[in-house]
Amino acid sequence: MTAFSAEWLQLREGADQAARNSEIANAVSARFALRDAISVVDLGCGTGANLRATASLLPNRQLWRLIDSDPALLDAARIDLIRWADTALREGDELILRKGHADIRVSFSQLDLATDIERAFDGAPALITASALFDLVSETFIKTIARLCTERNAAFYTVLTYNGVQRWSPHRPADNQIASAFHRHQLGDKGFGPAAGPMAPSILADQFRLNGYTVLEGESYWVLGRNDRMLLEELQRGYAMAAAETGIVDAKTIEGWIKVQRSGAEVGHTDTFAAPA
Ligand SMILES: C[S@@+](CC[C@H](N)C(=O)[O-])C[C@H]1O[C@@H](n2cnc3c(N)ncnc32)[C@H](O)[C@@H]1O
């Protein structure tokens, strides 16, 4: 599995949904409760997990535009959304879904957000959303998003931004070394310039507040246990690979670290909702 493979995104979807902060979700729901309809753009949609988790918070008539740079993930999103919906129709490249009481029209755009972010705002969406994206982007990109949302009066809701917390059970002394290397890796360029990594939640909050938005933040930790064995193992493998790429931890330490069987882990994330005051 690679960092953004459909298999990895599908493996983490259940933990992501369980981790979402319900107070922040309620605030999103309350904000749009008086509307009949809403247009939403999902940045870095992957297989469409964010739509599946967010749709129930929004008014019944929803127009979603799912954006990703990876065409294979956009194809996987189509398939996973059809599976998820109660009913699904294809209309050209778009999907018309019914889920519970919601009527959801979905379009798909292949776009490199690092170079084409302004195009994500075509059609004046009321809500810009993303899941597990913002620790990958740069501080400059966050400033641009905050400015574009403000200029267009759009609300902003992003979930599951990694915030730097990781606790493994059982704990091993090398955990701290691996975590430091992982954080070094997190700050590397993921296509948007030097990444904000675990600083992303605080940069997001600062930038939206500077633009006069009201910002709410809440924790959305993964709390993984024995029933999450595959996810724990993939996580461990991913962290070890990232640590190895930095070259700051010796191979023997990494080899020993990856062999430790874990019964659980907590991984810290933050959900952020920012709306015009
Ligand atoms: C960690 S995944 C999250 C996917 C999905 N939001 C979820 O929660 O399952 C990050 C996503 O951002 C997309 N992505 C990364 N860089 C991108 C870019 N420059 N432009 C558009 N999408 C990008 C990846 O293809 C991937 O789908």
The ligand as a Gaussian input file, in Angstrom:
#p B3LYP/6-31G(d) Opt

LIG

0 1
 C       -4.342000      11.325000       2.792000
 S       -5.248000      11.337000       1.313000
 C       -6.883000      11.736000       1.881000
 C       -7.972000      11.292000       0.937000
 C       -9.407000      11.518000       1.404000
 N       -9.688000      12.906000       1.629000
 C       -9.710000      10.707000       2.646000
 O       -9.902000      11.288000       3.710000
 O       -9.753000       9.472000       2.549000
 C       -4.745000      12.828000       0.500000
 C       -5.396000      13.026000      -0.851000
 O       -4.938000      14.250000      -1.431000
 C       -4.678000      14.040000      -2.804000
 N       -3.679000      15.010000      -3.233000
 C       -2.374000      15.095000      -2.810000
 N       -1.755000      16.105000      -3.452000
 C       -2.671000      16.650000      -4.303000
 C       -2.644000      17.730000      -5.224000
 N       -1.524000      18.429000      -5.440000
 N       -3.755000      18.036000      -5.904000
 C       -4.904000      17.316000      -5.711000
 N       -5.002000      16.289000      -4.849000
 C       -3.905000      15.957000      -4.150000
 C       -4.182000      12.611000      -2.881000
 O       -4.281000      12.075000      -4.181000
 C       -5.085000      11.921000      -1.867000
 O       -6.278000      11.482000      -2.441000

